[in-house]
Amino acid sequence: MPVEIRTRYTGMTYVATVRGEKKSASNTMGARWAAEALARKLDLDPTLLRETQRDPLRSGVELFVHPGAVKAKEASCG
């Protein structure tokens, strides 16, 4: 299932989030860098991210899609 990473520009930084995940990432250089940082946190290959068309009605929001799924954390025994 593809992963949708949303980035928004707020407070002079780009913040990347994924719906249903508590993790986020930010970067002052650009939305792509923030999305790549979040992909790495989620154990996804950032080179596979592709930017989709920007929504003109939602200023400052960019959407990146990764073809993989977020890996579920395994419960540790012990």
N, C-alpha and C positions, 0 to 999 in steps of 0.2 A: 504494500500500500504506500503510495507516495506521501512524503512529508512536506507540508507547506510551512515555510518559515516566513513570517511577516516581519518587516522592519518598518520602523517609524522614526521620523526625525523629531526629537524633542530635547529641549535643553542643550542645544548645540552638540548633540551626539545622536548616533543612530543606535536604536535598541532593537534587537532581534528576539522574537519569541515564537514558540510553537504551541498551539492550542492543546491543552491537556498535559503540558509539561511544566514543571516548576522552574526549570533552568532557563536562563536568558544570557545574552551576551551583548556587549556594546562596543562601539568604536567611533572615534571622532573623524576618521578618514572617509568613510562612506558606508552605504547600506550593504554593499557586497562583502566588505570586510567583516561587518557584524554578522551577517548570515553565515559566512565561512567559519567564524569563530564558534558560533552556536552549533554548526554541523560537527565540528571537531569534538565539542563537549558531548554530543549525542552519539559519538562513535560512527559518524557518517563521513564518507569521502567528500570533502568540500569541492573537489574538481568536477563532481557530477551535478552541482547546483546549476539550475538554469533560471534566469530571470523571466518572469511572465510580463505581460503587458500591464502597465501602470493604470490604475483607475483614476481618471481625471476628477471624479467626485470626492475621492478620499486623498486630499493633498497630504504629501509627506509619507504615504504608506506605499511600500514596495513589497512584492510577493516573489519569493524564490521557491522552486519546487525541486525536491530530491527524489529520485525514483525508488529509493530504498525505504525501509521501515526502521523506526527507532527500536533498538534492541532492548528487550525487557531485562531488567536486572534480575539475576538469579538469586534466590534466597540462600544465604550462607548457612551452612550447618556447623554447629560447634559452639 
